[in-house]
Amino acid sequence: MIKPNGLMTESKKENRFILSLPITIMKPFCLTIAGADPTSGAGIQADIRTFDRCGVHPFSVITAITYQTATKFYGYQSLSDVLDRQLDAILTSYPVKFVKIGMIPDVKAIDIIINYIKKYNLDVVFDPVSIASAGERLSSEGLELEIEKFLFPYVKIITPNISEASYYSNREISNINEENVDELKKVAEILLDKLYISEDSHHVEKAVVIKSATNNQDEIFDLVLINRKIDNQMKRKFQLLKKKKILFNGNIHGTGCVFSSAITAFLASGNSIERAITKAENFFDEKFQSFIELPEKGKIIDLTISDERLRIINQIKEIYNFISQLRKFSILIPEVRMNISGSLPNARSKEDVAGIEGRITVINGLPKASGEIKFGVSDHTARLLLSAKKFDRSINFVMNLKYNADWVLKIQENTDLELKDFNREKQPEVIKEKEFSTMQWLIKESIEKLGKIPDIIWDKGSLGKEPMMRIFGKNSKNMIAKINKIIDAISP
């Protein structure tokens, strides 16, 4: 039997050694072009942290070194003289498509950045920051006019706050609320028009997100305008994304950086503009609940992963590391591919369940993850776990495996694992219509017949549903032990 707790282990059935290696996954790439912030709460450091939390690999090019804290700004040093060499090194070496642009210190930086956008056909998310959160300029006087004239036409999404939207639209914005949003919509349309070079370019999907308009004492909202293609025609769509207003004392540093970087990351992960903005809004709203307190009432958004979530990710990684070196395990991966999901102990929604984005497939005879381990990316296995936890809170992990009638028989005869079959055809019609209800129903059926959730629930499938086995467990070691038993039972 293969044991999980060593770097190298030997099987009794055949003389083989398995070396446990770190999980290696191809991530999407993102580039940030921005200024460096010593507090790491804004600028390029905040972009890097956000990219990482959103599951993409960060590349970075620094436009300027700033001298600032979360509450005071002392100045900056432009790095335009070395900007070209930085961009050339990254873009000639790596297939970067999506870039977030923040602080631009001078005209020379604009010219260099535009040259590389055109040369590599980059998709740009632009946070048009020219004033630091502490109130001082981040660029040379009047640079906004150059940015609007030369950079705007190459931007895919722009994310101004109210004051930036007012400046670039040349319109006064005041007393905006949900009932009086027409003026803000006009501003958004003005900004969107500025993102197009000519009428010929209007077939390109672009968007404007105006951040943090005041709704009332309890709410704020973001106004989104997307120019998207529907039935071969470009149509403009407005969205009002409301959120609760959080009251605090002092200055929160780097909020615009985090939000625009999250949009860029989700675009790089294959999402549409609308979906990327929605996911970035959700990400930002979640992170905007926790701050790192600094002296003098300064605050930065806490982007760290909680220890509890990190434990789940590491346990999924432990299971994956174990199976990824076993050729014999590859036969257990179904046609729809496989996932390993792990949940927080008190999971209530899909966002509390981690899995492998893109699932696990077989490459060169070995199991291979298609993406990163992240929360909120699994669907079928997440529903299974959430359904199971309604009856047994100790169940925290699940995997889906390929069904084979002979394997089921061998597992029953040669292991102490409990198996329960599930006949989809016996479901009530109202249950069949909803897959989540199906998961709840099969778990409920198992509980009623066995008095607990079995180690494995299997079914022979139905029209459009592949036959499947599902392993449930409490932790990674429990899951690996069950996998070992299954492999030994079905091996010739």
C-alpha positions in Angstrom: 0.0 0.0 0.0 1.2 3.5 -0.8 1.5 5.7 2.2 1.0 9.5 2.0 3.4 10.6 4.7 6.8 10.3 3.2 8.7 11.7 0.3 9.2 8.3 -1.2 7.0 5.2 -0.7 6.9 1.7 -2.0 4.0 -0.5 -3.0 3.7 -4.2 -2.0 2.0 -5.1 -5.2 4.8 -3.9 -7.5 8.2 -2.4 -6.9 7.7 1.3 -7.6 8.7 4.5 -5.9 6.6 7.6 -5.9 8.3 11.0 -5.4 5.9 13.6 -4.0 6.4 16.8 -5.9 4.9 20.3 -5.4 1.8 21.0 -7.4 2.7 22.7 -10.7 0.0 24.6 -12.5 -0.1 26.9 -15.5 -1.8 30.2 -14.3 -3.0 33.0 -16.5 -0.6 35.9 -16.7 -1.3 39.6 -15.8 1.0 42.6 -16.0 0.7 45.7 -13.8 2.3 49.0 -14.9 2.2 51.3 -11.9 4.1 53.1 -9.2 5.7 51.5 -6.2 4.2 52.2 -2.8 6.3 51.7 0.4 3.2 50.7 2.5 2.3 47.9 0.0 -1.3 49.0 0.4 -1.5 50.7 -3.0 0.3 50.8 -6.3 2.2 47.9 -7.8 2.4 46.0 -4.5 -1.4 46.0 -4.1 -1.8 44.9 -7.7 0.6 42.0 -7.2 -1.2 40.9 -4.1 -4.6 41.2 -5.8 -3.5 39.3 -8.9 -2.2 36.5 -6.6 -5.5 36.3 -4.6 -7.5 36.2 -7.8 -5.5 33.3 -9.2 -3.3 34.8 -11.9 0.5 35.2 -12.0 1.7 38.8 -11.6 4.3 40.5 -13.7 5.1 44.0 -12.8 6.7 47.1 -14.4 7.4 50.1 -12.1 6.7 53.6 -13.5 7.8 55.5 -10.4 9.1 55.2 -6.9 6.8 57.0 -4.4 7.6 58.4 -1.0 4.4 58.0 1.0 2.6 56.5 3.9 -1.1 55.6 4.1 -1.9 59.1 5.1 0.9 61.3 3.8 2.5 61.8 0.4 6.1 63.2 0.2 6.9 62.9 -3.5 8.0 60.5 -6.2 10.8 59.7 -8.6 9.8 58.9 -12.2 11.4 55.7 -13.7 10.5 56.6 -17.3 14.2 56.4 -18.3 14.1 52.6 -17.6 10.5 51.9 -18.4 11.2 50.8 -21.9 13.7 48.2 -20.8 11.4 46.8 -18.1 8.5 46.4 -20.6 10.7 44.9 -23.3 12.1 42.3 -20.9 8.6 41.1 -19.8 6.7 41.4 -23.1 9.3 39.8 -25.3 9.6 36.8 -22.9 6.1 36.0 -21.7 2.7 35.8 -23.5 1.0 38.6 -21.6 -2.4 39.8 -22.9 -4.0 41.7 -20.0 -2.5 44.7 -18.3 -3.6 47.0 -15.5 -2.2 50.6 -15.7 -2.1 52.8 -12.7 0.3 55.7 -11.9 1.7 57.4 -15.0 4.2 60.1 -14.0 5.0 61.9 -17.2 4.5 62.2 -21.0 7.6 60.0 -21.7 5.9 57.2 -19.8 2.7 57.6 -21.8 4.5 57.3 -25.1 6.4 54.2 -24.1 3.4 52.5 -22.7 1.3 53.2 -25.8 4.0 51.8 -28.1 3.9 48.5 -26.2 0.1 48.4 -26.1 0.0 48.7 -29.9 3.0 46.4 -30.5 1.6 43.5 -28.4 -2.2 44.3 -28.8 -2.7 44.4 -25.0 -6.1 44.6 -23.3 -5.9 47.5 -20.9 -7.7 48.2 -17.6 -6.9 51.7 -16.6 -7.3 53.2 -13.1 -6.9 56.9 -14.0 -5.3 57.9 -10.7 -3.5 61.2 -10.7 -4.1 62.2 -7.0 -2.8 60.1 -4.1 -5.3 59.1 -1.4 -3.4 61.6 0.8 -4.3 64.4 -1.6 -1.0 65.0 -3.6 -0.4 64.7 -7.3 1.1 61.5 -8.7 2.0 63.0 -12.1 3.2 66.2 -13.8 0.7 69.0 -13.9 -1.7 68.8 -16.9 -0.8 65.2 -17.8 -4.5 64.2 -17.7 -5.0 65.9 -21.0 -2.2 63.9 -22.6 -3.6 60.7 -21.1 -7.1 61.4 -22.4 -5.9 62.3 -25.9 -3.4 59.5 -26.4 -4.0 56.6 -24.0 -7.8 56.5 -23.6 -8.4 55.1 -27.2 -6.3 52.0 -26.2 -8.1 51.3 -23.0 -10.6 48.5 -22.7 -12.0 49.3 -19.2 -11.6 52.5 -17.3 -12.4 52.7 -13.5 -12.6 56.3 -12.4 -13.9 57.5 -9.0 -16.4 60.3 -8.9 -13.9 63.1 -9.0 -11.9 61.5 -11.9 -15.1 60.9 -13.8 -16.1 64.5 -13.4 -12.7 65.8 -14.5 -12.4 63.6 -17.7 -16.0 64.2 -18.7 -15.8 68.0 -17.9 -19.1 67.8 -16.1 -20.0 68.7 -12.6 -21.2 65.7 -10.6 -23.1 66.4 -7.4 -26.0 65.2 -5.4 -26.0 61.9 -7.3 -28.3 59.1 -6.0 -30.2 56.1 -7.3 -33.2 58.3 -8.2 -31.1 60.9 -9.9 -28.6 58.8 -11.8 -29.2 60.2 -15.3 -26.4 62.8 -15.0 -24.0 60.0 -14.0 -25.1 57.9 -17.0 -24.3 60.8 -19.3 -20.9 61.1 -17.8 -20.3 57.4 -18.3 -21.3 57.7 -22.0 -19.0 60.6 -22.5 -16.1 58.6 -21.0 -17.0 55.5 -23.1 -17.0 57.5 -26.3 -13.5 58.7 -25.4 -12.2 55.1 -25.4 -12.8 54.7 -29.1 -10.3 55.9 -31.8 -12.8 56.1 -34.6 -16.2 54.8 -35.7 -14.5 51.8 -37.1 -13.4 50.7 -33.7 -16.9 50.7 -32.1 -17.2 46.9 -32.7 -14.7 46.4 -29.8 -16.3 45.7 -26.4 -15.4 48.3 -23.8 -16.6 49.5 -20.4 -16.7 52.3 -17.9 -17.0 51.7 -14.1 -17.7 54.8 -12.1 -16.9 54.0 -8.5 -18.6 54.9 -5.2 -21.4 57.2 -6.0 -23.3 58.1 -2.9 -26.8 56.7 -2.7 -27.9 57.5 0.9 -26.5 57.4 4.4 -26.4 53.6 4.3 -25.5 52.7 0.6 -23.2 53.6 -2.2 -23.2 52.3 -5.7 -20.9 51.7 -8.7 -22.3 52.6 -12.2 -21.2 50.2 -14.9 -21.6 51.0 -18.7 -20.7 48.2 -21.1 -20.7 48.4 -24.8 -21.0 44.8 -25.9 -21.9 42.8 -29.0 -25.3 41.2 -29.0 -26.6 39.5 -32.2 -23.8 41.1 -34.2 -24.8 44.6 -33.0 -23.1 46.7 -30.4 -25.5 47.6 -27.5 -24.8 49.7 -24.4 -25.9 48.3 -21.1 -26.0 50.1 -17.7 -25.8 48.4 -14.4 -26.2 49.8 -10.9 -24.2 47.8 -8.3 -25.3 48.7 -4.8 -23.4 48.0 -1.6 -23.5 49.0 2.0 -21.6 52.0 3.1 -18.9 51.2 5.7 -18.2 54.0 8.2 -14.7 54.4 9.4 -12.2 57.0 10.7 -9.1 57.8 8.7 -7.9 57.0 5.2 -8.2 53.7 3.4 -5.2 53.4 1.0 -5.2 51.6 -2.3 -8.9 50.8 -2.9 -8.8 51.8 -6.6 -5.7 49.7 -7.2 -7.3 46.5 -5.8 -10.5 46.9 -7.7 -9.0 47.6 -11.1 -6.4 44.8 -10.6 -9.2 42.3 -9.8 -11.0 43.2 -13.0 -7.8 42.6 -15.0 -7.2 39.3 -13.2 -10.7 38.0 -13.9 -10.4 39.0 -17.6 -7.2 37.1 -17.8 -9.0 34.1 -16.4 -11.3 34.0 -19.4 -14.3 35.9 -18.1 -16.3 38.3 -20.3 -16.1 42.0 -19.4 -19.4 41.9 -17.6 -18.5 38.8 -15.7 -15.0 40.1 -14.8 -16.5 43.3 -13.4 -19.1 41.4 -11.4 -16.5 39.0 -10.0 -14.2 42.0 -9.2 -17.1 43.7 -7.4 -17.7 40.6 -5.3 -14.0 40.2 -4.5 -13.6 43.8 -3.5 -16.7 43.8 -1.4 -15.5 40.7 0.5 -12.0 42.1 1.1 -13.4 45.6 2.0 -14.6 44.1 5.3 -11.2 43.7 6.8 -8.4 46.3 7.1 -4.9 46.4 8.5 -4.7 49.4 10.9 -1.7 51.6 10.6 -0.6 54.6 12.8 -2.2 58.0 12.2 -5.6 56.5 11.2 -4.2 54.9 8.1 -5.7 51.7 6.8 -5.0 49.3 4.0 -7.2 46.4 2.7 -6.2 43.1 4.2 -5.7 40.7 1.2 -4.3 37.8 3.2 -5.9 34.4 3.0 -7.3 33.3 6.3 -5.6 30.4 8.1 -8.8 28.3 7.9 -9.0 28.7 4.1 -5.3 28.0 3.7 -5.6 24.8 5.6 -8.3 23.6 3.2 -6.2 24.6 0.1 -3.2 22.7 1.5 -5.2 19.6 2.2 -6.6 19.6 -1.4 -3.0 20.1 -2.5 -1.9 17.1 -0.4 -4.5 14.9 -2.0 -3.6 16.1 -5.5 0.1 15.6 -4.9 -0.6 12.0 -3.9 -2.8 11.1 -6.9 -0.8 13.1 -9.5 2.1 10.6 -9.3 0.0 7.5 -9.7 -0.5 6.2 -13.2 -3.0 3.6 -11.9 -5.2 6.4 -10.6 -5.7 7.8 -14.1 -8.2 5.1 -14.9 -10.4 6.5 -12.2 -10.8 9.9 -13.8 -14.2 10.2 -15.6 -15.0 11.7 -19.0 -16.3 14.9 -17.4 -13.0 15.0 -15.6 -12.5 15.0 -11.8 -12.4 17.5 -9.0 -11.3 17.5 -5.4 -13.3 19.8 -3.3 -12.8 20.8 0.4 -15.1 23.0 2.5 -14.8 25.3 5.4 -16.2 23.6 8.5 -19.2 25.9 8.6 -19.7 26.2 4.8 -22.9 27.7 3.7 -22.4 28.5 0.0 -20.2 27.6 -3.0 -17.9 30.4 -2.1 -17.0 28.4 1.1 -15.9 25.4 -1.0 -12.5 25.2 -2.6 -11.6 23.1 -5.7 -9.4 22.9 -8.7 -10.4 25.4 -11.4 -10.8 23.5 -14.6 -10.8 20.1 -12.8 -8.3 17.3 -13.2 -7.6 15.5 -16.5 -5.1 13.0 -17.7 -1.9 14.1 -19.5 0.8 11.6 -20.5 -0.8 8.9 -18.4 -0.9 10.9 -15.2 -3.5 13.0 -13.5 -3.0 16.7 -14.2 -4.7 19.7 -12.7 -6.0 22.2 -15.3 -6.0 25.2 -13.0 -5.4 26.6 -9.5 -6.9 25.6 -6.2 -9.4 28.3 -5.4 -12.6 28.9 -3.4 -15.8 29.3 -5.4 -14.7 27.4 -8.6 -16.2 24.0 -8.1 -19.8 23.3 -8.9 -21.0 19.7 -8.9 -18.7 18.6 -6.0 -19.4 21.8 -4.1 -23.1 21.0 -4.2 -22.4 17.5 -3.0 -20.4 18.8 0.0 -23.0 21.4 0.9 -25.7 18.8 0.7 -23.7 16.3 2.8 -22.9 19.0 5.5 -26.6 19.5 6.1 -26.6 16.0 7.6 -23.0 15.6 8.8 -20.9 18.7 9.5 -17.7 16.5 9.8 -17.7 15.8 6.1 -15.4 18.3 4.5 -14.0 16.6 1.3 -15.4 14.9 -1.8 -14.0 13.6 -5.1 -15.9 12.3 -8.1 -14.5 9.1 -9.8 -15.3 7.1 -12.8 -17.9 4.3 -12.3 -17.2 0.7 -13.2 -19.5 -2.2 -12.1 -16.5 -4.5 -11.5 -14.7 -1.9 -9.4 -17.8 -1.5 -7.2 -17.9 -5.2 -6.6 -14.2 -5.4 -5.9 -14.3 -2.5 -3.4 -17.3 -4.1 -1.6 -15.5 -7.5 -1.4 -12.0 -6.3 -0.6 -12.3 -3.2 1.6 -14.2 -2.0 4.6 -15.5 1.0 2.8 -19.3 1.5 2.9 -20.9 2.0 -0.5 -24.4 3.1 -1.4 -26.0 3.1 -4.9 -28.3 5.8 -6.1 -30.8 5.3 -8.9 -31.4 8.6 -10.8 -34.5 7.1 -12.4 -36.3 6.8 -9.1 -36.1 10.6 -8.4 -39.4 12.5 -8.4 -39.7 14.6 -11.6 -39.6 17.8 -9.6 -36.2 16.7 -8.2 -34.8 15.8 -11.6 -35.2 19.3 -12.9 -32.7 20.8 -10.5 -29.3 19.3 -10.0 -28.8 20.8 -6.6 -32.0 19.1 -5.5 -30.7 15.9 -6.9 -27.6 16.1 -4.7 -29.7 16.8 -1.6 -32.0 13.9 -2.5 -29.2 11.3 -3.0 -27.6 12.4 0.3 -31.0 12.2 2.1 -31.7 8.7 0.6 -28.3 7.5 1.9 -28.9 8.9 5.3 -32.3 7.3 5.6 -31.1 3.8 4.6 -27.7 3.7 6.3 -28.1 6.2 9.1 -25.0 8.1 7.9 -23.2 9.3 4.8 -21.3 6.3 3.3 -17.7 6.4 2.1 -18.8 6.1 -1.5 -22.1 6.9 -3.3 -22.3 5.6 -6.8 -24.9 5.6 -9.7 -25.2 4.2 -13.2 -26.1 7.6 -14.7 -29.0 8.5 -16.9 -29.7 10.4 -20.1 -27.0 13.1 -20.3 -25.5 12.0 -16.9 -22.3 10.0 -16.8 -22.2 7.1 -14.3 -20.1 8.2 -11.3 -18.6 7.2 -7.9 -18.2 9.9 -5.2 -15.8 9.5 -2.2 -16.6 11.5 1.0 -14.1 12.2 3.8 -13.3 14.3 6.8 -9.8 15.4 5.9 -6.9 14.8 3.5 -5.5 11.9 5.3 -8.9 10.2 5.5 -9.4 10.8 1.8 -5.9 9.4 0.9 -6.5 6.3 3.0 -9.7 5.6 1.1 -8.1 6.2 -2.3 -5.4 3.7 -1.3 -8.0 1.1 -0.5 -9.7 1.7 -3.8 -6.5 1.5 -5.9 -5.4 -1.7 -4.1 -8.9 -3.3 -4.5 -9.2 -2.7 -8.3 -5.6 -3.2 -9.2 -5.0 -6.5 -11.1 
